[in-house]
């Protein structure tokens, strides 16, 4: 399965719905879809069924830069929290 990116703009808010598998090969397109910093961006990951470690790290970087992550499944939320702890211990930077 691939990743479908549905982008909807309402006023100054961009809502990006992700559907499918979020893998490293999708990150460049997702970065392009996030686009301009003058919009409030929300990533809705409710329909993400599988995610790679790079995808989890990308979501953490998005969240750290002010992009809201909404509707993450429990396994994605827990994995994101574990990766944040790992980054703090290793003092690594975002993607």
Secondary structure as a PSIPRED ss2 file (coil, helix, strand):
# PSIPRED VFORMAT (PSIPRED V4.0)

   1 X C   1.000  0.000  0.000
   2 X C   1.000  0.000  0.000
   3 X E   0.000  0.000  1.000
   4 X E   0.000  0.000  1.000
   5 X E   0.000  0.000  1.000
   6 X E   0.000  0.000  1.000
   7 X E   0.000  0.000  1.000
   8 X E   0.000  0.000  1.000
   9 X E   0.000  0.000  1.000
  10 X E   0.000  0.000  1.000
  11 X C   1.000  0.000  0.000
  12 X C   1.000  0.000  0.000
  13 X E   0.000  0.000  1.000
  14 X E   0.000  0.000  1.000
  15 X E   0.000  0.000  1.000
  16 X E   0.000  0.000  1.000
  17 X E   0.000  0.000  1.000
  18 X E   0.000  0.000  1.000
  19 X E   0.000  0.000  1.000
  20 X E   0.000  0.000  1.000
  21 X E   0.000  0.000  1.000
  22 X E   0.000  0.000  1.000
  23 X C   1.000  0.000  0.000
  24 X H   0.000  1.000  0.000
  25 X H   0.000  1.000  0.000
  26 X H   0.000  1.000  0.000
  27 X H   0.000  1.000  0.000
  28 X H   0.000  1.000  0.000
  29 X H   0.000  1.000  0.000
  30 X H   0.000  1.000  0.000
  31 X H   0.000  1.000  0.000
  32 X H   0.000  1.000  0.000
  33 X H   0.000  1.000  0.000
  34 X H   0.000  1.000  0.000
  35 X C   1.000  0.000  0.000
  36 X C   1.000  0.000  0.000
  37 X C   1.000  0.000  0.000
  38 X C   1.000  0.000  0.000
  39 X C   1.000  0.000  0.000
  40 X E   0.000  0.000  1.000
  41 X E   0.000  0.000  1.000
  42 X E   0.000  0.000  1.000
  43 X E   0.000  0.000  1.000
  44 X E   0.000  0.000  1.000
  45 X E   0.000  0.000  1.000
  46 X E   0.000  0.000  1.000
  47 X E   0.000  0.000  1.000
  48 X E   0.000  0.000  1.000
  49 X E   0.000  0.000  1.000
  50 X E   0.000  0.000  1.000
  51 X E   0.000  0.000  1.000
  52 X C   1.000  0.000  0.000
  53 X H   0.000  1.000  0.000
  54 X H   0.000  1.000  0.000
  55 X H   0.000  1.000  0.000
  56 X H   0.000  1.000  0.000
  57 X H   0.000  1.000  0.000
  58 X H   0.000  1.000  0.000
  59 X H   0.000  1.000  0.000
  60 X H   0.000  1.000  0.000
  61 X H   0.000  1.000  0.000
  62 X H   0.000  1.000  0.000
  63 X H   0.000  1.000  0.000
  64 X H   0.000  1.000  0.000
  65 X C   1.000  0.000  0.000
  66 X C   1.000  0.000  0.000
  67 X C   1.000  0.000  0.000
  68 X E   0.000  0.000  1.000
  69 X E   0.000  0.000  1.000
  70 X E   0.000  0.000  1.000
  71 X C   1.000  0.000  0.000
  72 X C   1.000  0.000  0.000
  73 X C   1.000  0.000  0.000
  74 X H   0.000  1.000  0.000
  75 X H   0.000  1.000  0.000
  76 X H   0.000  1.000  0.000
  77 X H   0.000  1.000  0.000
  78 X H   0.000  1.000  0.000
  79 X H   0.000  1.000  0.000
  80 X H   0.000  1.000  0.000
  81 X H   0.000  1.000  0.000
  82 X H   0.000  1.000  0.000
  83 X H   0.000  1.000  0.000
  84 X H   0.000  1.000  0.000
  85 X H   0.000  1.000  0.000
  86 X H   0.000  1.000  0.000
  87 X H   0.000  1.000  0.000
  88 X H   0.000  1.000  0.000
  89 X H   0.000  1.000  0.000
  90 X H   0.000  1.000  0.000
  91 X C   1.000  0.000  0.000
  92 X C   1.000  0.000  0.000
  93 X C   1.000  0.000  0.000
  94 X C   1.000  0.000  0.000
  95 X C   1.000  0.000  0.000
